[in-house]
Amino acid sequence: MKIENKSENLMKINEELKTKNKRFFDVADKASEILRENENMKNDLDRLNAENTRILSELGEVEENYLKLKNDHRQMELQFDNCQNELKQINQINSKNENQNIAN
């Protein structure tokens, strides 16, 4: 009788171990799947970081070009103002000369 009980107990233990073993492999499979997903997400994140770095670099170049153009525009405005002042002076001189010619 003791041998039958021991045999039965061993069979129960064996079944429990099979069940636990199956659960262990199910969890291991799920963990492997999660690790693959994490690796894919990491790769996606690396690609996005590289793209963001490229975009930030381009934005820096755009900002640099904008500031250069803004400075060039300001310089052209100053040159235009100088030209207008010179033109006023020329017109004043011409007007003065015309008045003198008329007087003579």
Order of alpha helices (4+ residues) and beta strands (2+ residues): alpha
